[in-house]
Amino acid sequence: MLRRTLLRTSAVFAGSVWLGSPQARVAVGPYGPLQGPDAEGLALPEGFTGRVLARSGRRVAGLTWHSAPGDGACFPDGDGWIYVSNSGLPLLGGVSALRFGAGGDVRDAYRILSGTSLNRAGGASPWHTWLSCEQITRGRVFECDPDGSRSARPRLAMGRFRHEAAAFDPDRQVVYLTEDEPDGCLYRFRPLDWGDLTEGALEVLTTSGAWRAVPSPAALTMATRHQVEDAAHFDRGGGCHYLRGVCYFATKGDGRLWAYEAETGRLDTVSGVRAAHGELFVAGEGEIALVGQGGAVSPFLRLAGDDRRELIGPAFSPDGRRLYFTALTGGGGEAAGVDGHTFEVEGPFAHAADR
């Protein structure tokens, strides 16, 4: 099944997700039919416009944009905002950033993390930092300053494993973490002080629904997912997001979207729980689709041409009026997914009125 990225307003989920039967798909969504493709091959509903902001290997605002773009997020920056984007290159990964002015002009581009490996996912903190996660054995979590004023710092207490995504639960003051392994786990990190991820306790969800401490988060002799006997296992954990008491997370191996209700400890697939209100966008190969409240799936945008291009790293600007994503170039072998074009789409998104 294809790897997909889900976006609920400004929330990002990464992973393969089953979208229902073909009968659930409709040709026209709430924004209307797609218009013809523009010069970049981007087809959008009427009233929306798109542009390419950055291309892998080419200069943008003085910076050579990175290869193998991964997940990203937007952060407020005075009267503008910043979009950060992971790089999934081995050994040369890290994170790059684009700084925007109030009118949407790119004012600067710079690196906020370098020298790490396979940075493909992460999450945004309530205090406006970016957690960039290494998707390697004994991978680390790095907390990055989107502004670039402070150096990125490894948060080793959050565990050494094949990290995927992170989601912050400010109500219980914990961070949920997914693991990209066939028998991966769902973890939560309880910082000693909320707002400081330097120290804290790493816990794993068990089959009973309880959380148990991981004895050795550093995983020097045994992987974290094997240290607790009754740990619950999931098939390649993907992106996750906390919203209104629920931690949503995807599993790429079996194409499911899960919901963990933090208050009750109930865990179920999204089809078995009441999902939060809001627009749900699904980014996959060649298009971003919109899932309606009734479950109908409709195209929101489509890229003409090579249908193997994977769309990844979607994020909305703080005002909800601009959507950013990257299209990875298709192909096989070592070159697959190395080149990427980072797009911006602007238009009358319904959720922008709620910002």
Secondary structure, DSSP 8 states (H G I E B T S, - for coil): ----EEEETTEEEES------GGGB-S-BTTB-B----TTSEE-BTT-EEEEEEETTSEETTEE--SSEEEEEEEEETTEEEEEEEE--SSS--EEEEEE-TTS-EEEEEEEE-S-S-EEEEEE-TTS-EEEEE-STT--EEEE-TTSSS--EE-GGG-SS-EEEEEEETTTTEEEEEE-STTB-EEEEEEEETTEEEEEEEEEEBTTS-EEE-S-TT-SSS-GGGSSTTB--BSSEEEEEEETTEEEEEETTTTEEEEEETTTTEEEEGGGS---SS-EEEE-BSEEEEE-TTS-EEEEEEE-S-TT-EEEEEEE-TTS-EEEEEEE---SGGGTTT-EEEEEEES--GGGGG-
